[in-house]
Each structure stands twice: as structure tokens, then as C-alpha cells.
Amino acid sequence: MAAAPTHVRGLSNKKLLKDNAYAARKIKENLGLLKRETGVTDAEIVKTPAMFERFAGFPGQGEPSAGP
């Protein structure tokens, strides 16, 4: 049986950190576009902490940990 994931394991996982850095960049880009196109403000946006992991087979994602 595999060990349960912990925050320490997550923070030491280079793939997971790379995936989350990529997600953060894309979220920032998309929030900028949303604000420019709609006029929504930071005060109207609710930010929720989350962890992201890329996986193959999801349209537009490419290979796991691929990309910039």
C-alpha cells in the first residue's frame, strides 16, 4: 500500500512544483484577460488555494510536465 500524500511530499515533488508553477502562470494570464475584457475587479474575484497536476490525455495539456 502506498504512503498517504503529505504536504512535505508534495513540496519535495519537483514535477508537482513545476506543474503548479505552470498553472499559476496560466491562471494569472487568464485573470488578466478576464479583467480586461469584462471589467471585473480583484475585489470581485475569490481566490481558492489548490494543487494542480498535469496529465496526458486531457485536451490542450500535452504530455505531463511538458510546456514552458
Predicted model as a PDB file, atoms N, CA, C, CB and O in Angstrom, pLDDT in the B-factor column:
MODEL        1                                                                  
ATOM      1  N   MET A   1       0.846  -1.183   0.000  1.00 66.00           N  
ATOM      2  CA  MET A   1       0.000   0.000   0.000  1.00 66.00           C  
ATOM      3  C   MET A   1       0.893   1.249   0.000  1.00 66.00           C  
ATOM      4  CB  MET A   1      -0.964  -0.003   1.232  1.00 66.00           C  
ATOM      5  O   MET A   1       1.840   1.338   0.781  1.00 66.00           O  
ATOM      6  N   ALA A   2       0.591   2.195  -0.866  1.00 71.00           N  
ATOM      7  CA  ALA A   2       1.373   3.424  -0.972  1.00 71.00           C  
ATOM      8  C   ALA A   2       1.122   4.331   0.229  1.00 71.00           C  
ATOM      9  CB  ALA A   2       1.038   4.164  -2.274  1.00 71.00           C  
ATOM     10  O   ALA A   2       0.033   4.355   0.801  1.00 71.00           O  
ATOM     11  N   ALA A   3       2.159   5.069   0.587  1.00 75.00           N  
ATOM     12  CA  ALA A   3       2.025   6.012   1.695  1.00 75.00           C  
ATOM     13  C   ALA A   3       1.089   7.144   1.301  1.00 75.00           C  
ATOM     14  CB  ALA A   3       3.403   6.571   2.112  1.00 75.00           C  
ATOM     15  O   ALA A   3       1.042   7.551   0.140  1.00 75.00           O  
ATOM     16  N   ALA A   4       0.354   7.641   2.268  1.00 78.00           N  
ATOM     17  CA  ALA A   4      -0.570   8.741   2.019  1.00 78.00           C  
ATOM     18  C   ALA A   4       0.208  10.000   1.656  1.00 78.00           C  
ATOM     19  CB  ALA A   4      -1.466   8.995   3.252  1.00 78.00           C  
ATOM     20  O   ALA A   4       1.273  10.253   2.218  1.00 78.00           O  
ATOM     21  N   PRO A   5      -0.319  10.795   0.715  1.00 76.00           N  
ATOM     22  CA  PRO A   5       0.361  12.047   0.359  1.00 76.00           C  
ATOM     23  C   PRO A   5       0.350  13.025   1.534  1.00 76.00           C  
ATOM     24  CB  PRO A   5      -0.308  12.692  -0.874  1.00 76.00           C  
ATOM     25  O   PRO A   5      -0.607  13.079   2.307  1.00 76.00           O  
ATOM     26  N   THR A   6       1.403  13.776   1.649  1.00 80.00           N  
ATOM     27  CA  THR A   6       1.502  14.813   2.685  1.00 80.00           C  
ATOM     28  C   THR A   6       1.978  16.097   2.030  1.00 80.00           C  
ATOM     29  CB  THR A   6       2.471  14.382   3.840  1.00 80.00           C  
ATOM     30  O   THR A   6       2.455  16.078   0.896  1.00 80.00           O  
ATOM     31  N   HIS A   7       1.855  17.205   2.731  1.00 78.00           N  
ATOM     32  CA  HIS A   7       2.333  18.475   2.175  1.00 78.00           C  
ATOM     33  C   HIS A   7       3.854  18.445   2.015  1.00 78.00           C  
ATOM     34  CB  HIS A   7       1.911  19.660   3.079  1.00 78.00           C  
ATOM     35  O   HIS A   7       4.381  19.063   1.090  1.00 78.00           O  
ATOM     36  N   VAL A   8       4.565  17.748   2.886  1.00 82.00           N  
ATOM     37  CA  VAL A   8       6.019  17.662   2.765  1.00 82.00           C  
ATOM     38  C   VAL A   8       6.398  16.910   1.494  1.00 82.00           C  
ATOM     39  CB  VAL A   8       6.629  16.968   4.002  1.00 82.00           C  
ATOM     40  O   VAL A   8       7.293  17.338   0.764  1.00 82.00           O  
ATOM     41  N   ARG A   9       5.721  15.791   1.222  1.00 82.00           N  
ATOM     42  CA  ARG A   9       5.985  15.057  -0.016  1.00 82.00           C  
ATOM     43  C   ARG A   9       5.639  15.903  -1.234  1.00 82.00           C  
ATOM     44  CB  ARG A   9       5.191  13.747  -0.042  1.00 82.00           C  
ATOM     45  O   ARG A   9       6.369  15.900  -2.225  1.00 82.00           O  
ATOM     46  N   GLY A  10       4.530  16.622  -1.160  1.00 80.00           N  
ATOM     47  CA  GLY A  10       4.134  17.472  -2.282  1.00 80.00           C  
ATOM     48  C   GLY A  10       5.153  18.553  -2.565  1.00 80.00           C  
ATOM     49  O   GLY A  10       5.481  18.809  -3.724  1.00 80.00           O  
ATOM     50  N   LEU A  11       5.658  19.191  -1.522  1.00 83.00           N  
ATOM     51  CA  LEU A  11       6.613  20.280  -1.695  1.00 83.00           C  
ATOM     52  C   LEU A  11       7.995  19.790  -2.116  1.00 83.00           C  
ATOM     53  CB  LEU A  11       6.726  21.069  -0.414  1.00 83.00           C  
ATOM     54  O   LEU A  11       8.821  20.584  -2.565  1.00 83.00           O  
ATOM     55  N   SER A  12       8.252  18.500  -1.978  1.00 87.00           N  
ATOM     56  CA  SER A  12       9.530  17.956  -2.425  1.00 87.00           C  
ATOM     57  C   SER A  12       9.412  17.290  -3.798  1.00 87.00           C  
ATOM     58  CB  SER A  12      10.057  16.953  -1.404  1.00 87.00           C  
ATOM     59  O   SER A  12      10.399  16.772  -4.320  1.00 87.00           O  
ATOM     60  N   ASN A  13       8.218  17.303  -4.379  1.00 89.00           N  
ATOM     61  CA  ASN A  13       7.973  16.680  -5.674  1.00 89.00           C  
ATOM     62  C   ASN A  13       8.196  17.723  -6.774  1.00 89.00           C  
ATOM     63  CB  ASN A  13       6.527  16.086  -5.746  1.00 89.00           C  
ATOM     64  O   ASN A  13       7.361  18.603  -6.984  1.00 89.00           O  
ATOM     65  N   LYS A  14       9.333  17.613  -7.473  1.00 91.00           N  
ATOM     66  CA  LYS A  14       9.681  18.620  -8.481  1.00 91.00           C  
ATOM     67  C   LYS A  14       8.663  18.698  -9.611  1.00 91.00           C  
ATOM     68  CB  LYS A  14      11.047  18.322  -9.056  1.00 91.00           C  
ATOM     69  O   LYS A  14       8.383  19.785 -10.118  1.00 91.00           O  
ATOM     70  N   LYS A  15       8.104  17.554 -10.013  1.00 89.00           N  
ATOM     71  CA  LYS A  15       7.086  17.557 -11.072  1.00 89.00           C  
ATOM     72  C   LYS A  15       5.852  18.325 -10.620  1.00 89.00           C  
ATOM     73  CB  LYS A  15       6.700  16.114 -11.465  1.00 89.00           C  
ATOM     74  O   LYS A  15       5.316  19.142 -11.369  1.00 89.00           O  
ATOM     75  N   LEU A  16       5.405  18.066  -9.410  1.00 88.00           N  
ATOM     76  CA  LEU A  16       4.223  18.755  -8.889  1.00 88.00           C  
ATOM     77  C   LEU A  16       4.477  20.259  -8.769  1.00 88.00           C  
ATOM     78  CB  LEU A  16       3.824  18.173  -7.520  1.00 88.00           C  
ATOM     79  O   LEU A  16       3.597  21.061  -9.082  1.00 88.00           O  
ATOM     80  N   LEU A  17       5.670  20.644  -8.319  1.00 91.00           N  
ATOM     81  CA  LEU A  17       6.003  22.068  -8.215  1.00 91.00           C  
ATOM     82  C   LEU A  17       6.032  22.723  -9.591  1.00 91.00           C  
ATOM     83  CB  LEU A  17       7.357  22.253  -7.517  1.00 91.00           C  
ATOM     84  O   LEU A  17       5.555  23.845  -9.758  1.00 91.00           O  
ATOM     85  N   LYS A  18       6.594  22.018 -10.581  1.00 91.00           N  
ATOM     86  CA  LYS A  18       6.636  22.551 -11.947  1.00 91.00           C  
ATOM     87  C   LYS A  18       5.217  22.696 -12.498  1.00 91.00           C  
ATOM     88  CB  LYS A  18       7.481  21.632 -12.868  1.00 91.00           C  
ATOM     89  O   LYS A  18       4.886  23.709 -13.115  1.00 91.00           O  
ATOM     90  N   ASP A  19       4.381  21.677 -12.274  1.00 90.00           N  
ATOM     91  CA  ASP A  19       3.001  21.725 -12.740  1.00 90.00           C  
ATOM     92  C   ASP A  19       2.252  22.906 -12.120  1.00 90.00           C  
ATOM     93  CB  ASP A  19       2.283  20.411 -12.410  1.00 90.00           C  
ATOM     94  O   ASP A  19       1.475  23.575 -12.801  1.00 90.00           O  
ATOM     95  N   ASN A  20       2.483  23.162 -10.835  1.00 91.00           N  
ATOM     96  CA  ASN A  20       1.785  24.246 -10.152  1.00 91.00           C  
ATOM     97  C   ASN A  20       2.308  25.617 -10.559  1.00 91.00           C  
ATOM     98  CB  ASN A  20       1.910  24.077  -8.655  1.00 91.00           C  
ATOM     99  O   ASN A  20       1.543  26.581 -10.601  1.00 91.00           O  
ATOM    100  N   ALA A  21       3.592  25.719 -10.859  1.00 92.00           N  
ATOM    101  CA  ALA A  21       4.132  26.988 -11.368  1.00 92.00           C  
ATOM    102  C   ALA A  21       3.505  27.300 -12.733  1.00 92.00           C  
ATOM    103  CB  ALA A  21       5.694  26.925 -11.481  1.00 92.00           C  
ATOM    104  O   ALA A  21       3.158  28.447 -13.014  1.00 92.00           O  
ATOM    105  N   TYR A  22       3.364  26.272 -13.575  1.00 90.00           N  
ATOM    106  CA  TYR A  22       2.732  26.437 -14.883  1.00 90.00           C  
ATOM    107  C   TYR A  22       1.269  26.865 -14.711  1.00 90.00           C  
ATOM    108  CB  TYR A  22       2.821  25.121 -15.703  1.00 90.00           C  
ATOM    109  O   TYR A  22       0.803  27.791 -15.375  1.00 90.00           O  
ATOM    110  N   ALA A  23       0.552  26.181 -13.815  1.00 90.00           N  
ATOM    111  CA  ALA A  23      -0.857  26.515 -13.567  1.00 90.00           C  
ATOM    112  C   ALA A  23      -0.982  27.953 -13.072  1.00 90.00           C  
ATOM    113  CB  ALA A  23      -1.480  25.538 -12.537  1.00 90.00           C  
ATOM    114  O   ALA A  23      -1.885  28.676 -13.493  1.00 90.00           O  
ATOM    115  N   ALA A  24      -0.095  28.368 -12.194  1.00 93.00           N  
ATOM    116  CA  ALA A  24      -0.146  29.737 -11.656  1.00 93.00           C  
ATOM    117  C   ALA A  24       0.038  30.764 -12.771  1.00 93.00           C  
ATOM    118  CB  ALA A  24       0.938  29.935 -10.571  1.00 93.00           C  
ATOM    119  O   ALA A  24      -0.648  31.786 -12.798  1.00 93.00           O  
ATOM    120  N   ARG A  25       0.968  30.490 -13.693  1.00 93.00           N  
ATOM    121  CA  ARG A  25       1.168  31.421 -14.823  1.00 93.00           C  
ATOM    122  C   ARG A  25      -0.083  31.504 -15.687  1.00 93.00           C  
ATOM    123  CB  ARG A  25       2.373  30.980 -15.686  1.00 93.00           C  
ATOM    124  O   ARG A  25      -0.504  32.595 -16.069  1.00 93.00           O  
ATOM    125  N   LYS A  26      -0.676  30.357 -15.996  1.00 92.00           N  
ATOM    126  CA  LYS A  26      -1.865  30.351 -16.850  1.00 92.00           C  
ATOM    127  C   LYS A  26      -3.052  31.023 -16.159  1.00 92.00           C  
ATOM    128  CB  LYS A  26      -2.231  28.914 -17.240  1.00 92.00           C  
ATOM    129  O   LYS A  26      -3.815  31.743 -16.802  1.00 92.00           O  
ATOM    130  N   ILE A  27      -3.210  30.795 -14.868  1.00 94.00           N  
ATOM    131  CA  ILE A  27      -4.294  31.443 -14.115  1.00 94.00           C  
ATOM    132  C   ILE A  27      -4.098  32.951 -14.132  1.00 94.00           C  
ATOM    133  CB  ILE A  27      -4.348  30.920 -12.651  1.00 94.00           C  
ATOM    134  O   ILE A  27      -5.054  33.699 -14.341  1.00 94.00           O  
ATOM    135  N   LYS A  28      -2.869  33.404 -13.915  1.00 96.00           N  
ATOM    136  CA  LYS A  28      -2.584  34.841 -13.923  1.00 96.00           C  
ATOM    137  C   LYS A  28      -2.904  35.449 -15.294  1.00 96.00           C  
ATOM    138  CB  LYS A  28      -1.104  35.100 -13.555  1.00 96.00           C  
ATOM    139  O   LYS A  28      -3.513  36.515 -15.380  1.00 96.00           O  
ATOM    140  N   GLU A  29      -2.490  34.765 -16.357  1.00 95.00           N  
ATOM    141  CA  GLU A  29      -2.783  35.247 -17.717  1.00 95.00           C  
ATOM    142  C   GLU A  29      -4.288  35.336 -17.954  1.00 95.00           C  
ATOM    143  CB  GLU A  29      -2.141  34.320 -18.769  1.00 95.00           C  
ATOM    144  O   GLU A  29      -4.779  36.337 -18.477  1.00 95.00           O  
ATOM    145  N   ASN A  30      -5.012  34.302 -17.573  1.00 95.00           N  
ATOM    146  CA  ASN A  30      -6.451  34.270 -17.810  1.00 95.00           C  
ATOM    147  C   ASN A  30      -7.211  35.260 -16.940  1.00 95.00           C  
ATOM    148  CB  ASN A  30      -6.979  32.883 -17.571  1.00 95.00           C  
ATOM    149  O   ASN A  30      -8.216  35.818 -17.380  1.00 95.00           O  
ATOM    150  N   LEU A  31      -6.751  35.487 -15.716  1.00 96.00           N  
ATOM    151  CA  LEU A  31      -7.398  36.511 -14.880  1.00 96.00           C  
ATOM    152  C   LEU A  31      -7.183  37.903 -15.476  1.00 96.00           C  
ATOM    153  CB  LEU A  31      -6.847  36.459 -13.430  1.00 96.00           C  
ATOM    154  O   LEU A  31      -8.087  38.739 -15.453  1.00 96.00           O  
ATOM    155  N   GLY A  32      -5.982  38.148 -16.009  1.00 97.00           N  
ATOM    156  CA  GLY A  32      -5.720  39.428 -16.659  1.00 97.00           C  
ATOM    157  C   GLY A  32      -6.651  39.652 -17.836  1.00 97.00           C  
ATOM    158  O   GLY A  32      -7.204  40.739 -18.005  1.00 97.00           O  
ATOM    159  N   LEU A  33      -6.822  38.622 -18.647  1.00 97.00           N  
ATOM    160  CA  LEU A  33      -7.734  38.707 -19.792  1.00 97.00           C  
ATOM    161  C   LEU A  33      -9.170  38.939 -19.325  1.00 97.00           C  
ATOM    162  CB  LEU A  33      -7.653  37.423 -20.643  1.00 97.00           C  
ATOM    163  O   LEU A  33      -9.865  39.799 -19.866  1.00 97.00           O  
ATOM    164  N   LEU A  34      -9.611  38.193 -18.342  1.00 96.00           N  
ATOM    165  CA  LEU A  34     -10.964  38.340 -17.803  1.00 96.00           C  
ATOM    166  C   LEU A  34     -11.201  39.769 -17.308  1.00 96.00           C  
ATOM    167  CB  LEU A  34     -11.197  37.336 -16.659  1.00 96.00           C  
ATOM    168  O   LEU A  34     -12.240  40.367 -17.587  1.00 96.00           O  
ATOM    169  N   LYS A  35     -10.230  40.305 -16.575  1.00 97.00           N  
ATOM    170  CA  LYS A  35     -10.391  41.666 -16.037  1.00 97.00           C  
ATOM    171  C   LYS A  35     -10.421  42.703 -17.161  1.00 97.00           C  
ATOM    172  CB  LYS A  35      -9.252  41.993 -15.051  1.00 97.00           C  
ATOM    173  O   LYS A  35     -11.226  43.633 -17.125  1.00 97.00           O  
ATOM    174  N   ARG A  36      -9.548  42.546 -18.155  1.00 97.00           N  
ATOM    175  CA  ARG A  36      -9.534  43.495 -19.275  1.00 97.00           C  
ATOM    176  C   ARG A  36     -10.825  43.445 -20.082  1.00 97.00           C  
ATOM    177  CB  ARG A  36      -8.349  43.211 -20.189  1.00 97.00           C  
ATOM    178  O   ARG A  36     -11.383  44.484 -20.433  1.00 97.00           O  
ATOM    179  N   GLU A  37     -11.293  42.256 -20.370  1.00 98.00           N  
ATOM    180  CA  GLU A  37     -12.445  42.086 -21.255  1.00 98.00           C  
ATOM    181  C   GLU A  37     -13.789  42.356 -20.577  1.00 98.00           C  
ATOM    182  CB  GLU A  37     -12.445  40.695 -21.809  1.00 98.00           C  
ATOM    183  O   GLU A  37     -14.748  42.736 -21.249  1.00 98.00           O  
ATOM    184  N   THR A  38     -13.874  42.169 -19.275  1.00 97.00           N  
ATOM    185  CA  THR A  38     -15.165  42.296 -18.596  1.00 97.00           C  
ATOM    186  C   THR A  38     -15.234  43.443 -17.608  1.00 97.00           C  
ATOM    187  CB  THR A  38     -15.482  41.032 -17.887  1.00 97.00           C  
ATOM    188  O   THR A  38     -16.324  43.875 -17.231  1.00 97.00           O  
ATOM    189  N   GLY A  39     -14.079  43.942 -17.184  1.00 96.00           N  
ATOM    190  CA  GLY A  39     -14.080  44.995 -16.177  1.00 96.00           C  
ATOM    191  C   GLY A  39     -14.195  44.478 -14.754  1.00 96.00           C  
ATOM    192  O   GLY A  39     -14.281  45.272 -13.817  1.00 96.00           O  
ATOM    193  N   VAL A  40     -14.199  43.157 -14.570  1.00 97.00           N  
ATOM    194  CA  VAL A  40     -14.253  42.602 -13.218  1.00 97.00           C  
ATOM    195  C   VAL A  40     -12.999  43.050 -12.462  1.00 97.00           C  
ATOM    196  CB  VAL A  40     -14.363  41.032 -13.250  1.00 97.00           C  
ATOM    197  O   VAL A  40     -11.934  43.205 -13.059  1.00 97.00           O  
ATOM    198  N   THR A  41     -13.126  43.257 -11.162  1.00 97.00           N  
ATOM    199  CA  THR A  41     -12.019  43.754 -10.352  1.00 97.00           C  
ATOM    200  C   THR A  41     -11.502  42.658  -9.421  1.00 97.00           C  
ATOM    201  CB  THR A  41     -12.456  44.986  -9.539  1.00 97.00           C  
ATOM    202  O   THR A  41     -12.158  41.637  -9.216  1.00 97.00           O  
ATOM    203  N   ASP A  42     -10.307  42.891  -8.860  1.00 95.00           N  
ATOM    204  CA  ASP A  42      -9.739  41.939  -7.900  1.00 95.00           C  
ATOM    205  C   ASP A  42     -10.686  41.712  -6.724  1.00 95.00           C  
ATOM    206  CB  ASP A  42      -8.380  42.440  -7.389  1.00 95.00           C  
ATOM    207  O   ASP A  42     -10.757  40.605  -6.192  1.00 95.00           O  
ATOM    208  N   ALA A  43     -11.408  42.742  -6.320  1.00 97.00           N  
ATOM    209  CA  ALA A  43     -12.336  42.622  -5.194  1.00 97.00           C  
ATOM    210  C   ALA A  43     -13.485  41.652  -5.498  1.00 97.00           C  
ATOM    211  CB  ALA A  43     -12.900  43.997  -4.834  1.00 97.00           C  
ATOM    212  O   ALA A  43     -14.111  41.119  -4.582  1.00 97.00           O  
ATOM    213  N   GLU A  44     -13.752  41.433  -6.768  1.00 97.00           N  
ATOM    214  CA  GLU A  44     -14.847  40.548  -7.165  1.00 97.00           C  
ATOM    215  C   GLU A  44     -14.395  39.108  -7.426  1.00 97.00           C  
ATOM    216  CB  GLU A  44     -15.514  41.095  -8.401  1.00 97.00           C  
ATOM    217  O   GLU A  44     -15.216  38.235  -7.709  1.00 97.00           O  
ATOM    218  N   ILE A  45     -13.105  38.872  -7.331  1.00 96.00           N  
ATOM    219  CA  ILE A  45     -12.550  37.546  -7.615  1.00 96.00           C  
ATOM    220  C   ILE A  45     -12.245  36.841  -6.305  1.00 96.00           C  
ATOM    221  CB  ILE A  45     -11.272  37.648  -8.493  1.00 96.00           C  
ATOM    222  O   ILE A  45     -11.570  37.391  -5.434  1.00 96.00           O  
ATOM    223  N   VAL A  46     -12.740  35.632  -6.173  1.00 96.00           N  
ATOM    224  CA  VAL A  46     -12.468  34.816  -4.992  1.00 96.00           C  
ATOM    225  C   VAL A  46     -11.354  33.839  -5.352  1.00 96.00           C  
ATOM    226  CB  VAL A  46     -13.758  34.057  -4.500  1.00 96.00           C  
ATOM    227  O   VAL A  46     -11.509  33.019  -6.257  1.00 96.00           O  
ATOM    228  N   LYS A  47     -10.244  33.929  -4.648  1.00 94.00           N  
ATOM    229  CA  LYS A  47      -9.108  33.044  -4.909  1.00 94.00           C  
ATOM    230  C   LYS A  47      -9.132  31.906  -3.895  1.00 94.00           C  
ATOM    231  CB  LYS A  47      -7.755  33.824  -4.840  1.00 94.00           C  
ATOM    232  O   LYS A  47      -9.245  32.128  -2.690  1.00 94.00           O  
ATOM    233  N   THR A  48      -9.022  30.688  -4.408  1.00 94.00           N  
ATOM    234  CA  THR A  48      -9.076  29.494  -3.576  1.00 94.00           C  
ATOM    235  C   THR A  48      -7.788  28.691  -3.758  1.00 94.00           C  
ATOM    236  CB  THR A  48     -10.320  28.632  -3.926  1.00 94.00           C  
ATOM    237  O   THR A  48      -7.428  28.359  -4.888  1.00 94.00           O  
ATOM    238  N   PRO A  49      -7.099  28.376  -2.680  1.00 91.00           N  
ATOM    239  CA  PRO A  49      -5.874  27.577  -2.807  1.00 91.00           C  
ATOM    240  C   PRO A  49      -6.179  26.202  -3.404  1.00 91.00           C  
ATOM    241  CB  PRO A  49      -5.190  27.418  -1.433  1.00 91.00           C  
ATOM    242  O   PRO A  49      -7.191  25.585  -3.072  1.00 91.00           O  
ATOM    243  N   ALA A  50      -5.314  25.738  -4.268  1.00 90.00           N  
ATOM    244  CA  ALA A  50      -5.495  24.418  -4.880  1.00 90.00           C  
ATOM    245  C   ALA A  50      -4.152  23.916  -5.377  1.00 90.00           C  
ATOM    246  CB  ALA A  50      -6.527  24.471  -6.045  1.00 90.00           C  
ATOM    247  O   ALA A  50      -3.226  24.697  -5.595  1.00 90.00           O  
ATOM    248  N   MET A  51      -4.055  22.615  -5.552  1.00 87.00           N  
ATOM    249  CA  MET A  51      -2.877  21.991  -6.154  1.00 87.00           C  
ATOM    250  C   MET A  51      -3.304  21.464  -7.511  1.00 87.00           C  
ATOM    251  CB  MET A  51      -2.284  20.841  -5.245  1.00 87.00           C  
ATOM    252  O   MET A  51      -4.428  20.992  -7.681  1.00 87.00           O  
ATOM    253  N   PHE A  52      -2.398  21.547  -8.474  1.00 85.00           N  
ATOM    254  CA  PHE A  52      -2.673  21.109  -9.833  1.00 85.00           C  
ATOM    255  C   PHE A  52      -1.647  20.073 -10.257  1.00 85.00           C  
ATOM    256  CB  PHE A  52      -2.672  22.301 -10.804  1.00 85.00           C  
ATOM    257  O   PHE A  52      -0.472  20.159  -9.899  1.00 85.00           O  
ATOM    258  N   GLU A  53      -2.107  19.091 -11.025  1.00 83.00           N  
ATOM    259  CA  GLU A  53      -1.210  18.103 -11.592  1.00 83.00           C  
ATOM    260  C   GLU A  53      -1.621  17.874 -13.039  1.00 83.00           C  
ATOM    261  CB  GLU A  53      -1.236  16.773 -10.776  1.00 83.00           C  
ATOM    262  O   GLU A  53      -2.778  17.567 -13.325  1.00 83.00           O  
ATOM    263  N   ARG A  54      -0.669  18.025 -13.943  1.00 80.00           N  
ATOM    264  CA  ARG A  54      -0.952  17.805 -15.366  1.00 80.00           C  
ATOM    265  C   ARG A  54      -0.939  16.323 -15.645  1.00 80.00           C  
ATOM    266  CB  ARG A  54       0.073  18.539 -16.270  1.00 80.00           C  
ATOM    267  O   ARG A  54      -0.218  15.566 -14.996  1.00 80.00           O  
ATOM    268  N   PHE A  55      -1.740  15.907 -16.616  1.00 74.00           N  
ATOM    269  CA  PHE A  55      -1.756  14.509 -17.019  1.00 74.00           C  
ATOM    270  C   PHE A  55      -2.026  14.411 -18.505  1.00 74.00           C  
ATOM    271  CB  PHE A  55      -2.805  13.718 -16.227  1.00 74.00           C  
ATOM    272  O   PHE A  55      -2.715  15.251 -19.083  1.00 74.00           O  
ATOM    273  N   ALA A  56      -1.474  13.375 -19.116  1.00 67.00           N  
ATOM    274  CA  ALA A  56      -1.650  13.175 -20.554  1.00 67.00           C  
ATOM    275  C   ALA A  56      -3.094  12.791 -20.843  1.00 67.00           C  
ATOM    276  CB  ALA A  56      -0.680  12.088 -21.086  1.00 67.00           C  
ATOM    277  O   ALA A  56      -3.774  12.209 -19.998  1.00 67.00           O  
ATOM    278  N   GLY A  57      -3.548  13.116 -22.025  1.00 62.00           N  
ATOM    279  CA  GLY A  57      -4.878  12.721 -22.446  1.00 62.00           C  
ATOM    280  C   GLY A  57      -5.924  13.800 -22.267  1.00 62.00           C  
ATOM    281  O   GLY A  57      -7.039  13.658 -22.768  1.00 62.00           O  
ATOM    282  N   PHE A  58      -5.600  14.870 -21.572  1.00 59.00           N  
ATOM    283  CA  PHE A  58      -6.543  15.965 -21.397  1.00 59.00           C  
ATOM    284  C   PHE A  58      -6.281  16.955 -22.512  1.00 59.00           C  
ATOM    285  CB  PHE A  58      -6.408  16.637 -19.984  1.00 59.00           C  
ATOM    286  O   PHE A  58      -5.144  17.401 -22.667  1.00 59.00           O  
ATOM    287  N   PRO A  59      -7.296  17.322 -23.303  1.00 60.00           N  
ATOM    288  CA  PRO A  59      -7.079  18.190 -24.465  1.00 60.00           C  
ATOM    289  C   PRO A  59      -6.329  19.479 -24.128  1.00 60.00           C  
ATOM    290  CB  PRO A  59      -8.405  18.538 -25.090  1.00 60.00           C  
ATOM    291  O   PRO A  59      -6.673  20.181 -23.178  1.00 60.00           O  
ATOM    292  N   GLY A  60      -5.303  19.776 -24.918  1.00 61.00           N  
ATOM    293  CA  GLY A  60      -4.561  21.021 -24.756  1.00 61.00           C  
ATOM    294  C   GLY A  60      -3.480  20.975 -23.711  1.00 61.00           C  
ATOM    295  O   GLY A  60      -2.785  21.972 -23.511  1.00 61.00           O  
ATOM    296  N   GLN A  61      -3.308  19.865 -23.037  1.00 59.00           N  
ATOM    297  CA  GLN A  61      -2.315  19.799 -21.967  1.00 59.00           C  
ATOM    298  C   GLN A  61      -0.982  19.223 -22.415  1.00 59.00           C  
ATOM    299  CB  GLN A  61      -2.849  18.982 -20.834  1.00 59.00           C  
ATOM    300  O   GLN A  61       0.039  19.469 -21.772  1.00 59.00           O  
ATOM    301  N   GLY A  62      -0.968  18.473 -23.489  1.00 55.00           N  
ATOM    302  CA  GLY A  62       0.282  17.851 -23.909  1.00 55.00           C  
ATOM    303  C   GLY A  62       0.700  16.766 -22.943  1.00 55.00           C  
ATOM    304  O   GLY A  62      -0.129  16.167 -22.259  1.00 55.00           O  
ATOM    305  N   GLU A  63       1.969  16.528 -22.897  1.00 52.00           N  
ATOM    306  CA  GLU A  63       2.493  15.491 -22.020  1.00 52.00           C  
ATOM    307  C   GLU A  63       2.611  16.026 -20.593  1.00 52.00           C  
ATOM    308  CB  GLU A  63       3.863  14.989 -22.527  1.00 52.00           C  
ATOM    309  O   GLU A  63       2.720  17.236 -20.395  1.00 52.00           O  
ATOM    310  N   PRO A  64       2.590  15.138 -19.599  1.00 50.00           N  
ATOM    311  CA  PRO A  64       2.748  15.589 -18.223  1.00 50.00           C  
ATOM    312  C   PRO A  64       4.032  16.393 -18.053  1.00 50.00           C  
ATOM    313  CB  PRO A  64       2.745  14.396 -17.270  1.00 50.00           C  
ATOM    314  O   PRO A  64       5.084  16.005 -18.562  1.00 50.00           O  
ATOM    315  N   SER A  65       3.949  17.489 -17.354  1.00 52.00           N  
ATOM    316  CA  SER A  65       5.067  18.396 -17.082  1.00 52.00           C  
ATOM    317  C   SER A  65       5.734  18.926 -18.340  1.00 52.00           C  
ATOM    318  CB  SER A  65       6.091  17.699 -16.240  1.00 52.00           C  
ATOM    319  O   SER A  65       6.886  19.359 -18.295  1.00 52.00           O  
ATOM    320  N   ALA A  66       5.027  18.897 -19.461  1.00 50.00           N  
ATOM    321  CA  ALA A  66       5.545  19.493 -20.680  1.00 50.00           C  
ATOM    322  C   ALA A  66       5.208  20.967 -20.683  1.00 50.00           C  
ATOM    323  CB  ALA A  66       4.975  18.794 -21.934  1.00 50.00           C  
ATOM    324  O   ALA A  66       4.500  21.438 -19.793  1.00 50.00           O  
ATOM    325  N   GLY A  67       5.676  21.672 -21.620  1.00 48.00           N  
ATOM    326  CA  GLY A  67       5.303  23.078 -21.733  1.00 48.00           C  
ATOM    327  C   GLY A  67       6.425  23.987 -21.286  1.00 48.00           C  
ATOM    328  O   GLY A  67       7.552  23.549 -21.055  1.00 48.00           O  
ATOM    329  N   PRO A  68       6.098  25.252 -21.168  1.00 46.00           N  
ATOM    330  CA  PRO A  68       7.142  26.251 -20.884  1.00 46.00           C  
ATOM    331  C   PRO A  68       7.843  26.017 -19.582  1.00 46.00           C  
ATOM    332  CB  PRO A  68       6.559  27.621 -20.876  1.00 46.00           C  
ATOM    333  O   PRO A  68       8.740  26.777 -19.219  1.00 46.00           O  
TER     334      PRO A  68                                                      
ENDMDL                                                                          
END                                                                             
